[in-house]
């Protein structure tokens, strides 16, 4: 491990700094300051997010002051000024803000389909808006901080990571909080501490599987599958309490993630979503209300810590994921973490240059995936299909090719093909016209 006192001081830039999540990552940096001596933290946003950045930025400054650490928090609307000579850049952007997410969820539900932020039509629409902006950030980084690491947790994280790997020279790793929740779920089932077992995972973002559960030299995979909980305390707040189909899950041969309920229990989830939609609106509208309450809390000049109410927002453990990853790279600590990286043969039946999510060894060299067994036939075909969907989505987002976009939706298991896919695509393009110039040249 590298002695942080012998290393240069650190400059970290968080793009999307006006996010309600920012107090969590600031708390993470504060807690790790002895190992991760960040002296400059730049919170960057666009002019449309000025009010939120000012509010959350002042809270960040109060948090740092209370902690008594030597770190200057800068608020900026000039991305190029902020990126100059950065060591790490984190991205937590939402192009179109929550109003765009509301549309992403409402449109499919209106057609009797699943409406979700990162799966199906919603994830596709968000990827189209997000990828061009992330690649613009990468182009700035190539000029202003070419040796920096881009740590992305803008959703859909896996598809965004794939776009960066294919269309940029920037060093990048994507991350998500789902693997952290899965580890906690296995700990609940086994009645053990997380340090007592090894739970390697591989697949794609929000489509990942645990391949083994090593406890005292024994693989407890089947024991966990036999007792898999759908209402675990570690489950993300946006995932509904829909029971697994027990016979199917026990035969799966790998442990699914929480988001697999959209694919394995589609009709049950849809029924509940439609009921909730008619009664209370979409999840995005709930989140918008929670976020409004959070920013009212953030305005309190006496507030100097991350408020507990942030847990209602979803996305718990992002600070652990992001800060642990940056610390592992900076300190060359060779830690095991589950992140989004280049495949390079890890999953045999998808292209090597694809992005996957896998348990990796992390250090100054980046993230190197473990060697995994071949995925069983129960899931390997579905993984390959989802990767084809992601490939077509990246191509569509980068080129504005209508055919590639239609192919992507046709491949996605949550979207009916043919006329329905085309009607959905046309509606998505029209309502997002301001954010998708690549389709309207």
N, C-alpha and C positions, 0 to 999 in steps of 0.2 A: 504494500500500500504506500502511496506517495504521501510524504509529509506536506500538508497544505501550506505550511509556512515557507516552504522552499519554492512554491509555485507563484506565478504572477496572480494578481488580484483578478477577479472575475467580473465580466460585464454580461448581464442577461437581459434580453429583450423579450417582452411578452406582447405579441400582437393580438389584439382583441382584449386589451388591458381593461376596458370598461365593462367586462363581463362580470356577472354576479359571482362567478367562481373565483375571481381574483383573490379575495381574502384567504381562500384556502391554500392557494399556491404560495402566497406571501407567508402564511403561517408555516408552511413546509420549509421554505427557505430559512426562516428565523430559527426553527428548531434544529436545523442542520448547519448553522453558520460556522461552527467550529471546524467542520469537515469541508464545508462548501462556502468559502469566504467571499461571497458576492459583495462587491463594493459599489456597483452600479446596477440598479434595476430600472429599466425603462419600460413604462406602460404606454402602449401605443394604441390609438384607435383612429377612426375616421371622424370627420366633422359631424356626421349625423349622430355619432355617439358621444358628443362633447359633454353633455350634462352627466351621463353615467360615468364617464372617465373622471370627471372632476370629483364626483361624489366618492367613487370607490378609490380613487387615487389619494384623496385626503385621508381616508381610512387606512390605506396602506402605509402612508407616512406616519400616522399615529401609532400603528402597530409596530413599526420599525423603531420609532422613538421610544416606546415603552419597553421594547426588548433590549434597548441599550447597545445595539450592534452598530458597527461602522459600515453603513450602507446608505447610499443616497438614492432616493426614489425620484425619478424624472417622469413627468407626464408630457406626452408629445403627440401631435397630429401630423408630424413629419417623419414618415417611416424611414426615409433615406438617412436623415440626421441620426435617428436612433440606432440604425443597423451598423453604422461605421465601427469597425473593429470589435464587433460583438463576439463573444465566445460561444454562447448558446442563444438560440432563438426558439421560443415556444409560440405555437399558434393555437388560439382558442377562438376562432372567428365564427360568426354566424351571418353569412351573406343574406341580406334581406330581413335580418332580425327575426323575432318570434312571429311576426305577422306572416312571413314566408313559411315558417313551420306550420302555422295554423292551416294555411292553404294546402300544404303538402299532406296533411292528415285529413282535411275535409274532402278533398277531391276524390280520393279512392272510396271513402266511406259513402259519399253521395252515390257512387256506382255500386255499392254493396260489396266493396273489397276492403281488405285490411288497410288501415291508415296508421302508419308508424314512421317515426322520424328517420330511422336508418335502414329499414327493411322495405322491400317492395317498391312501390311507386314513390313513397316519401323519401327513401334513401337515394333513389335514382335522381329525383329532382334536386335534392340538396347537393349531390355530387356535381351535377351540371353547373350549379351556381358557384360552388366552392373551389373546384379544381383550377379554373383560370386565375382566380385571385391568389391562390397558394403558389402557382407557378410564376406569377408576377413577383411575389415576395422572393422566390428562389432566384429570379433574375437579378433582383437588387442585391441579394446576398452574394451572388457570384462575383459582383463588382466590389462590394463594400466590406464583406467579411467572408471570403471564400473558404476559410478554414473552420468556420463555425459549424456546429451541429444544429440541424433543424429538428426539434422535438415536437411532433404534431399530435394534438389530440382534438383537432377539429373533426367532427363526424361528416361523412362516414370514414373513419380513420384509415381503414385498410385500403379503400379505393383511392383516397387522397395520397397515401404512402406510395401506392403503385404508380400513380401519375408522376410523383416526384422522382421515383427511381428510374422511370422511363424517359423523362423529359427534362431532367436537370442533372448537373454535376455535383450538387450539394449533398453532403453527408446527411442522411436522414434516418430517423427511427420514429415509428408511430406507436402510440400506446393507447390503452383503454383500461377502464377500471374493472371490467368483467372478470378477467383472470384473478384479480384480488378477491372478488366476491366468491368465485368458485373455490378458491383455497379455503376461505372461511366456511363455506358450505360443507366441504369434505371434513374439516375439523369438527363441525357440529355433529355430523353423522358418526364419525369415529370416536367422538368424545376425547380427542387428543389436541395438543397444541400444534400449531402449524409447523413449528420447528421439528416435530416428531416424525414428519412424513415428507416424501418427495412426490409431487403431483405434476409430472410433465404434461404439457398441453400443446396441441398442434391443430392447425386448420386455418381459418380466416377470421377477420375481425367480426364479432357478433355471430360467428359460425365456427366456433372452436370446440375441440373435443379433448378430454383428458384420456391419455392412453394407458396410464398405470397409476397405482397408488402404493408406493413402496413404504412399508412400515416394518421396521426391524427385520429387513431382508425378505419379507413376504409381500406379494402383490395382492392388495385388498380391493382391487378394482370391482370384482363381482359383488363383494359385500356392500360397497357403496352404491352400485347400481340397484341392488335389491332393496335398498333403503332410501332411494333418491327422493328428496323432498321438493315439492313445488312451492311451498310457502316458507322456505328457509329465511331466517332473520337477515341473511346476507344477500337476499334477492334484491335487485334494483327496484326502487319505488315505482318505476314506470312499467314493470312486468306484473301482469295480473296473476291472481291465484287460480290458475287452471291446472288441474291434476294431469300428470303424465299418464299415457296409456301404458299401464304397468307391464303387460306382456311384451309390448314392443320395446320398451326401454331396457328391460332386463336382458333381452337378446341382442342388444345393440353392439356390445363388445367394446364400447368406448363411452365416456361420460359426456353427455351433451351440456351445452351452456344454457343459461336462462332464456336466451333469445331463440333457441330452437323450438320453443313452444309455438312460434309463428308458423313453423313448417310441419311440426309433428301433431299439432292440435289446432290446425287452422280454423276449422268450422266452429270449435268451441270459443276460441279467442275472438273470432269475428262476431259471433252472437253477443258476447259480452261487450265488445267495443261498440256495436251498433246500439245496444241498450244504453250504455254510458253516454254515447254521442247524442242520443235523443233527450237524455235526462240532464246531462251536465256539460255537453260540448266535448271537445277533444282534450287530450292530455296537454297539448300545446297551450290551450286556453287556461288550463289549471296552472301550468308553469308560469304563464304571463302574470297571473294574479299573484302567485308566490313571489315572483321577481319584483313586482311593484312594492310588495310589503318589505322585501329585503332592502331595497334602495331607500325606503323611508327609515329603516333601522340604521343603514349606513350613514345617513345624514347626521346622526346624533354625534356631536363633537366630543361627548364623553365616552363613546364606544372606542375601545382600543384593542379588541380581540375579534376573532371570527365569531359571529353569532351562531348559536346552536340551530337557529331556524334555517340556516343554509342547507341542512341535511334534508329538508323537505323538497329542495330543488332537484334532487337526483344527482347522479354523477359523484356520489361519495367515493372517497379514496383517490381522487385524481391527484391531490397534492402528494400523496404517498408514491403513486406511480411516477409522476413527472419528476419529483425531487429526488427520489431514489435512483431513477435512471440517470439524471444529470450527475449526481454524486458518484455513481458507479463508474461513469465515463471519466469524470475529472480525477477521481482517486485511483483509477485502474484496479478496482477491487474484485474483479472477476466474479461478480454476483450472478446468481440465477434469477432471471426475470423473464416474463412472458410479454413479448413486444412484437411489433410489425416490422418485418425485415424482408430482404430479398430471399426467394425460395432456394435457389442454387441446389436443386436436387433433393431438398428435404422431403417434400411431398412428391412422390414419383410420377403421378399422372397429371401434373399441371406444369406449365412452362417454367423454366429456371429463372427467367427474369420477372416473374410475378411476385407480388407482395403476399406474404403469408403472416399469420400470427403464430408464434411458437415460443416455447421456453428456450432461452438462450443464455450463454455466458456473456456477461457485459463488462467491458473495460475500455481503455483508451482506443482500442481497435474497433470499437463499436459493439455489435451484438452478433454472436455466432450461434446458430441453432444447434441443439443437441441432435444426436442421431436417433431417429424415430423408426419404429416398425412400420411396415406398410399398412395403410389404413384398411380396415376390413371392408368387404363388399357392401355391408349395410350402409356405409356412409361415403365411400370413395367416389361413386358416381355422382352423388349430390354435390360433393365438394367440387368436382370437375365442372359440373353445370354452373354452380355459383361463380366459379372463377371465370368462365366464359362470359357470364353476365357482367362481371366487373371489368373484364378486358374491353368489352364493347362500350361500357359506360365511360371509361377513360377515353377511348377513341372519340366518342361522341362529344364529350366535354371539351376536348382539345381542338377538334376540327370543326365542330358544328355540323357534322354529317348527319342528316336526318335518317338515312338508312341504318347507320350504326346505332342511333338512338332507338329506332324501332326494333332492331335485332336484340338490343339489350333487354327491352321490356318483354319481347317475345320469349326470351330465355328464362326470365325470372319466374320461379314457381308461384309467386303470389299475384301474378298478373295474367289474366287470360290473354291468349294470343288472338291474332286476326283483327277484326274491326274494333274490338274493345281496346286493345293495346294502342291502335292508331288514334282512336278518339281521346284516350287518356293522354297520349303524347302531345297531341295538338292542343289540348287544354293546358297542360303543364307549360308548354312553350309560350302560349299566349299570355298566361297570368304572370310568367316570369320574364317577359320580353325585355324589361329594363335591365335584367341581370344576365341575359344570354345573347349578347350581340353576335357571337360566333354563329348563331343560327339565322341571323337576319342581315347578312351582309348585303 
